[in-house]
Amino acid sequence: MYCVIQPLLAEGNKKPSLNYVNFSLLIISSIFIAAAGYVINDYFDLNIDRINKPGRLIIQKYISRRWAIVWHFFLSMAGVAIGFYLDLASHVTLLGFSNLICACLLFIYSISLKKKLLSGNILISLLTAWTVLVVTWCEARFFFNPADVNIRKIIRITFLYAGFAFIISLIREAIKDIEDIEGDRKYGCKTMPILWGVNVSKIYSAIWLTTITLILCSLMIYMLQLHWWIAAVYCLLFIILPLARIFQKLFKAQTSKDFHELSILVKIVMFTGILSMIFFRIYS
């Protein structure tokens, strides 16, 4: 919103659909729905988590299973209600329904899809990408003027970051499945490392790592052509090289601890990748 949408809309004398208060509510609604997803996932994964992460249990350690359901319902409904409020209070459309769909998909993921081959991983990656797309979706009323150069630029940048979020999340989900293989196997999950083996899962992750690294290298060359020197250096040091480090450590990883460390590294790259948006503000 701050780095891409606001400055590009301002060039065309347009204002974003959401003011600061309503945009803050959009953030809160997304956090509520994600939190509800974590709660219900921990609720259904209690036995698995006792094996995979016994030291990080929340359900039955800090809150009871009954209160977990209460919190899931409250957080989901609050996130959906805020979405419908923003539909009524601003120029945004269908945000309430999209929040409702996200909440339902997270519930379905927790009870079923996460135990199946790839479907759960793809769903979580799509929902991760949606957290980027939803900000631009709130400006959909401007899309009816496709001749507007700035609107096209907003859409391109949005899909660039949504694609990054999708691929990096696919990588993390695959690594996380390897990390959690012991508990998942005991309770009948059909994840990739269980069905196809850890080595195949590593190759799968490596293919996506290679894909995203090549895309980022192409973008860095484009930045250099635009003389975005600082942005290119940032991309190399804080995104591309860490991805290369993850690739290197991936095939050496053996233990659950090794894969947990890899998962944390992927999260860091998620963060540094999102932070790179600031350069659109600097160079605009």
TIZA-39910 format. One record per residue (C-alpha): residue number from 1; x, y, z. Coordinates in pm, 1 decimal, always signed. Layout:
! TIZA-39910
(atom NUM, (X, Y, Z))
...
//
This chain:
! TIZA-39910
(atom 1, (+0.0, +0.0, +0.0))
(atom 2, (+265.5, +248.4, +105.9))
(atom 3, (+536.9, +158.9, -143.7))
(atom 4, (+340.5, +74.9, -457.5))
(atom 5, (-29.0, +163.6, -459.2))
(atom 6, (-26.9, +503.6, -289.3))
(atom 7, (+251.8, +663.8, -497.9))
(atom 8, (+127.0, +525.5, -829.9))
(atom 9, (-233.5, +629.5, -766.0))
(atom 10, (-115.3, +972.6, -653.3))
(atom 11, (+53.2, +1023.2, -991.3))
(atom 12, (-292.3, +997.1, -1149.5))
(atom 13, (-456.1, +1216.1, -882.3))
(atom 14, (-638.0, +916.6, -736.8))
(atom 15, (-683.4, +817.8, -373.7))
(atom 16, (-677.0, +459.2, -245.6))
(atom 17, (-1010.8, +303.1, -161.9))
(atom 18, (-904.0, +255.0, +201.0))
(atom 19, (-797.0, +536.3, +431.2))
(atom 20, (-541.8, +466.1, +704.8))
(atom 21, (-805.1, +351.3, +954.2))
(atom 22, (-975.0, +116.1, +709.6))
(atom 23, (-643.7, -16.2, +582.2))
(atom 24, (-547.6, -92.7, +942.8))
(atom 25, (-875.4, -282.9, +972.7))
(atom 26, (-785.4, -480.3, +659.0))
(atom 27, (-456.8, -580.6, +823.1))
(atom 28, (-635.1, -676.0, +1145.9))
(atom 29, (-891.0, -886.6, +960.1))
(atom 30, (-614.1, -1076.4, +780.3))
(atom 31, (-430.3, -1133.2, +1109.3))
(atom 32, (-749.9, -1257.1, +1278.1))
(atom 33, (-822.4, -1508.4, +1001.8))
(atom 34, (-462.1, -1631.0, +995.9))
(atom 35, (-462.4, -1662.3, +1376.1))
(atom 36, (-787.5, -1858.7, +1363.5))
(atom 37, (-623.0, -2088.6, +1109.4))
(atom 38, (-328.1, -2147.8, +1341.1))
(atom 39, (-559.8, -2221.2, +1635.5))
(atom 40, (-772.9, -2477.5, +1453.2))
(atom 41, (-463.7, -2634.4, +1297.8))
(atom 42, (-307.1, -2679.8, +1642.2))
(atom 43, (-639.2, -2818.0, +1768.6))
(atom 44, (-650.0, -3097.9, +1511.3))
(atom 45, (-272.2, -3153.6, +1517.0))
(atom 46, (-236.9, -3195.6, +1891.9))
(atom 47, (-124.6, -3559.2, +1878.3))
(atom 48, (+108.1, -3497.7, +1583.1))
(atom 49, (+260.5, -3192.4, +1752.2))
(atom 50, (+331.7, -3396.2, +2066.3))
(atom 51, (+580.6, -3586.2, +1849.4))
(atom 52, (+702.0, -3314.5, +1612.2))
(atom 53, (+731.6, -3019.0, +1850.9))
(atom 54, (+665.6, -3125.5, +2211.4))
(atom 55, (+831.4, -2813.8, +2349.8))
(atom 56, (+612.5, -2574.9, +2150.0))
(atom 57, (+263.4, -2700.5, +2233.0))
(atom 58, (-5.3, -2439.2, +2297.9))
(atom 59, (-329.3, -2640.4, +2311.4))
(atom 60, (-381.4, -2809.4, +2651.6))
(atom 61, (-64.2, -2643.0, +2779.9))
(atom 62, (-178.9, -2280.9, +2782.7))
(atom 63, (-541.7, -2308.2, +2667.2))
(atom 64, (-787.8, -2597.3, +2671.6))
(atom 65, (-923.6, -2762.2, +2356.6))
(atom 66, (-1267.4, -2614.9, +2430.1))
(atom 67, (-1128.7, -2261.4, +2450.4))
(atom 68, (-930.7, -2324.1, +2132.9))
(atom 69, (-1259.1, -2378.5, +1947.5))
(atom 70, (-1402.0, -2061.8, +2104.0))
(atom 71, (-1098.8, -1860.2, +1998.1))
(atom 72, (-1112.1, -2004.7, +1646.4))
(atom 73, (-1479.1, -1910.8, +1609.4))
(atom 74, (-1429.7, -1562.1, +1753.8))
(atom 75, (-1123.6, -1478.3, +1545.3))
(atom 76, (-1277.8, -1613.4, +1223.3))
(atom 77, (-1604.8, -1426.9, +1272.9))
(atom 78, (-1423.9, -1105.8, +1368.0))
(atom 79, (-1207.9, -1122.3, +1054.4))
(atom 80, (-1509.1, -1190.6, +830.9))
(atom 81, (-1718.7, -918.9, +1000.5))
(atom 82, (-1444.9, -659.5, +946.5))
(atom 83, (-1438.2, -756.1, +578.7))
(atom 84, (-1812.4, -698.2, +541.3))
(atom 85, (-1778.9, -369.0, +729.8))
(atom 86, (-1510.9, -250.7, +484.2))
(atom 87, (-1740.4, -346.5, +195.0))
(atom 88, (-2003.6, -113.1, +339.0))
(atom 89, (-1774.4, +166.0, +458.9))
(atom 90, (-1551.1, +201.4, +153.0))
(atom 91, (-1530.3, +138.4, -220.7))
(atom 92, (-1413.5, -219.7, -161.3))
(atom 93, (-1632.6, -504.1, -287.9))
(atom 94, (-1657.3, -871.6, -188.6))
(atom 95, (-1390.9, -847.6, +81.9))
(atom 96, (-1626.2, -998.5, +339.2))
(atom 97, (-1696.3, -1298.7, +115.9))
(atom 98, (-1326.6, -1344.4, +34.1))
(atom 99, (-1243.8, -1340.6, +407.0))
(atom 100, (-1519.4, -1596.5, +467.4))
(atom 101, (-1378.2, -1820.4, +192.3))
(atom 102, (-1026.5, -1791.7, +339.6))
(atom 103, (-1154.1, -1885.0, +687.2))
(atom 104, (-1340.1, -2187.5, +547.4))
(atom 105, (-1039.8, -2300.7, +342.6))
(atom 106, (-814.8, -2284.3, +648.5))
(atom 107, (-1062.6, -2502.0, +837.7))
(atom 108, (-1076.3, -2754.1, +551.5))
(atom 109, (-696.4, -2750.9, +536.1))
(atom 110, (-670.0, -2832.9, +906.4))
(atom 111, (-915.3, -3123.4, +903.1))
(atom 112, (-822.6, -3278.8, +570.8))
(atom 113, (-603.0, -3117.8, +305.3))
(atom 114, (-285.8, -3082.5, +512.1))
(atom 115, (-266.2, -3462.8, +535.0))
(atom 116, (-280.5, -3508.0, +157.8))
(atom 117, (-13.9, -3494.8, -109.1))
(atom 118, (+57.8, -3136.3, -223.8))
(atom 119, (-302.4, -3009.5, -198.6))
(atom 120, (-248.5, -2860.2, +146.9))
(atom 121, (+83.7, -2708.4, +44.5))
(atom 122, (-68.4, -2546.8, -262.5))
(atom 123, (-364.0, -2410.5, -65.0))
(atom 124, (-143.4, -2248.3, +200.7))
(atom 125, (+80.2, -2102.4, -71.3))
(atom 126, (-223.7, -1957.1, -251.1))
(atom 127, (-350.7, -1803.5, +72.7))
(atom 128, (-5.8, -1657.4, +135.8))
(atom 129, (-13.8, -1500.7, -210.6))
(atom 130, (-364.7, -1370.6, -137.9))
(atom 131, (-232.2, -1158.1, +149.9))
(atom 132, (-52.1, -959.0, -120.1))
(atom 133, (-328.6, -973.2, -380.8))
(atom 134, (-601.0, -859.8, -140.5))
(atom 135, (-440.7, -516.7, -99.5))
(atom 136, (-462.7, -455.8, -473.5))
(atom 137, (-806.7, -619.9, -487.1))
(atom 138, (-928.6, -338.3, -262.4))
(atom 139, (-846.7, -100.3, -550.1))
(atom 140, (-1043.4, -303.5, -805.7))
(atom 141, (-1266.5, -5.5, -892.8))
(atom 142, (-970.4, +142.1, -1083.7))
(atom 143, (-918.7, -170.8, -1295.1))
(atom 144, (-1191.6, -68.3, -1537.8))
(atom 145, (-944.7, +172.9, -1695.7))
(atom 146, (-684.7, -70.4, -1833.8))
(atom 147, (-531.1, +208.6, -2044.5))
(atom 148, (-397.7, +370.8, -1727.0))
(atom 149, (-26.4, +294.3, -1722.8))
(atom 150, (-0.3, +321.0, -1344.2))
(atom 151, (-286.6, +77.7, -1288.3))
(atom 152, (-113.9, -174.8, -1513.0))
(atom 153, (+207.9, -119.8, -1318.4))
(atom 154, (+28.9, -179.2, -986.1))
(atom 155, (-114.2, -505.0, -1119.4))
(atom 156, (+225.1, -622.8, -1252.0))
(atom 157, (+405.9, -548.2, -926.3))
(atom 158, (+127.7, -710.3, -725.2))
(atom 159, (+150.5, -1034.8, -921.5))
(atom 160, (+530.1, -1022.2, -899.6))
(atom 161, (+517.0, -1022.2, -519.5))
(atom 162, (+222.6, -1261.7, -504.2))
(atom 163, (+421.2, -1502.8, -723.4))
(atom 164, (+721.3, -1464.6, -494.7))
(atom 165, (+500.7, -1531.3, -190.3))
(atom 166, (+348.7, -1838.0, -359.2))
(atom 167, (+678.3, -1998.8, -459.7))
(atom 168, (+864.7, -1925.2, -136.4))
(atom 169, (+570.2, -2064.6, +58.7))
(atom 170, (+570.6, -2382.5, -152.1))
(atom 171, (+937.3, -2426.4, -63.5))
(atom 172, (+877.2, -2372.5, +306.5))
(atom 173, (+578.7, -2608.8, +315.8))
(atom 174, (+784.0, -2884.6, +151.0))
(atom 175, (+1069.9, -2836.4, +397.9))
(atom 176, (+824.8, -2828.4, +687.4))
(atom 177, (+674.7, -3160.4, +571.2))
(atom 178, (+1020.6, -3318.0, +589.3))
(atom 179, (+1074.9, -3167.7, +934.7))
(atom 180, (+742.8, -3310.7, +1057.9))
(atom 181, (+772.7, -3651.9, +891.4))
(atom 182, (+780.0, -3860.9, +1211.6))
(atom 183, (+454.0, -3738.4, +1361.4))
(atom 184, (+283.3, -3713.7, +1022.2))
(atom 185, (+368.3, -4075.0, +937.3))
(atom 186, (+242.2, -4207.1, +1271.0))
(atom 187, (-98.2, -4042.9, +1224.9))
(atom 188, (-160.7, -4139.9, +864.3))
(atom 189, (-64.7, -3827.1, +672.0))
(atom 190, (+15.2, -3867.1, +301.1))
(atom 191, (+267.1, -3587.9, +252.0))
(atom 192, (+535.1, -3591.5, -16.2))
(atom 193, (+827.8, -3710.5, +200.8))
(atom 194, (+610.2, -3995.0, +334.4))
(atom 195, (+481.5, -4110.5, -5.4))
(atom 196, (+779.5, -4031.1, -228.4))
(atom 197, (+1069.3, -4007.5, +14.8))
(atom 198, (+1283.0, -3729.6, +158.0))
(atom 199, (+1517.7, -3715.5, -141.3))
(atom 200, (+1232.7, -3650.2, -384.1))
(atom 201, (+1104.7, -3375.4, -153.7))
(atom 202, (+1450.9, -3220.1, -153.0))
(atom 203, (+1464.4, -3227.1, -533.1))
(atom 204, (+1114.5, -3075.1, -549.8))
(atom 205, (+1225.1, -2792.7, -316.9))
(atom 206, (+1548.2, -2746.7, -512.5))
(atom 207, (+1356.2, -2706.0, -840.1))
(atom 208, (+1145.7, -2426.9, -690.6))
(atom 209, (+1454.9, -2268.6, -532.7))
(atom 210, (+1626.1, -2270.0, -871.6))
(atom 211, (+1318.4, -2126.4, -1041.5))
(atom 212, (+1275.7, -1836.6, -801.0))
(atom 213, (+1650.4, -1763.7, -799.5))
(atom 214, (+1663.5, -1744.4, -1179.6))
(atom 215, (+1362.2, -1511.3, -1183.4))
(atom 216, (+1524.8, -1289.3, -921.8))
(atom 217, (+1852.3, -1282.4, -1115.9))
(atom 218, (+1660.4, -1166.3, -1424.3))
(atom 219, (+1492.5, -896.0, -1217.5))
(atom 220, (+1829.0, -787.4, -1076.8))
(atom 221, (+1965.6, -745.6, -1430.6))
(atom 222, (+1657.8, -535.9, -1511.4))
(atom 223, (+1724.9, -321.9, -1200.7))
(atom 224, (+2080.8, -262.4, -1317.7))
(atom 225, (+1952.2, -145.4, -1655.0))
(atom 226, (+1731.8, +104.6, -1470.1))
(atom 227, (+2032.7, +209.0, -1257.8))
(atom 228, (+1862.4, +89.1, -939.9))
(atom 229, (+2203.5, +9.9, -791.3))
(atom 230, (+2104.1, -10.8, -425.3))
(atom 231, (+1799.5, -225.7, -504.4))
(atom 232, (+2012.9, -465.2, -711.8))
(atom 233, (+2271.2, -499.8, -433.3))
(atom 234, (+1993.3, -555.4, -178.0))
(atom 235, (+1835.7, -824.0, -397.6))
(atom 236, (+2170.3, -1001.4, -433.9))
(atom 237, (+2278.6, -984.3, -68.1))
(atom 238, (+1949.9, -1033.5, +113.9))
(atom 239, (+1743.0, -1250.7, -120.3))
(atom 240, (+1945.6, -1432.8, -386.3))
(atom 241, (+2247.7, -1529.5, -173.6))
(atom 242, (+2030.8, -1652.3, +117.2))
(atom 243, (+1834.4, -1863.1, -133.3))
(atom 244, (+2162.3, -2006.4, -259.2))
(atom 245, (+2257.0, -2082.3, +102.1))
(atom 246, (+1925.4, -2262.0, +154.4))
(atom 247, (+1988.9, -2465.2, -162.3))
(atom 248, (+2334.1, -2560.9, -34.4))
(atom 249, (+2211.5, -2660.7, +312.2))
(atom 250, (+1907.3, -2845.1, +175.9))
(atom 251, (+2097.5, -3148.3, +47.4))
(atom 252, (+2318.1, -3163.7, +356.7))
(atom 253, (+2021.5, -3154.9, +596.3))
(atom 254, (+1948.6, -3484.0, +772.2))
(atom 255, (+1779.1, -3422.9, +1106.9))
(atom 256, (+1455.4, -3253.1, +1204.8))
(atom 257, (+1664.9, -2974.8, +1357.5))
(atom 258, (+1841.5, -2918.4, +1023.8))
(atom 259, (+1509.5, -2879.5, +841.5))
(atom 260, (+1374.1, -2652.8, +1115.2))
(atom 261, (+1671.9, -2421.7, +1063.1))
(atom 262, (+1605.7, -2426.4, +688.0))
(atom 263, (+1242.2, -2335.5, +749.8))
(atom 264, (+1352.5, -2035.0, +954.7))
(atom 265, (+1589.9, -1926.4, +677.4))
(atom 266, (+1303.9, -1942.0, +426.7))
(atom 267, (+1093.8, -1723.2, +657.6))
(atom 268, (+1376.7, -1468.9, +669.4))
(atom 269, (+1389.3, -1461.1, +288.9))
(atom 270, (+1010.3, -1409.3, +286.7))
(atom 271, (+1064.5, -1106.4, +508.5))
(atom 272, (+1355.7, -958.0, +313.1))
(atom 273, (+1168.2, -1017.5, -11.3))
(atom 274, (+864.7, -824.6, +110.1))
(atom 275, (+1087.3, -543.4, +242.9))
(atom 276, (+1228.7, -493.7, -107.0))
(atom 277, (+903.9, -311.3, -192.1))
(atom 278, (+1055.0, -1.5, -30.5))
(atom 279, (+1266.2, +49.9, -342.3))
(atom 280, (+955.9, +116.0, -550.5))
(atom 281, (+888.1, +404.6, -315.0))
(atom 282, (+1248.6, +526.5, -325.3))
(atom 283, (+1282.0, +517.9, -703.8))
(atom 284, (+928.6, +629.8, -792.9))
//
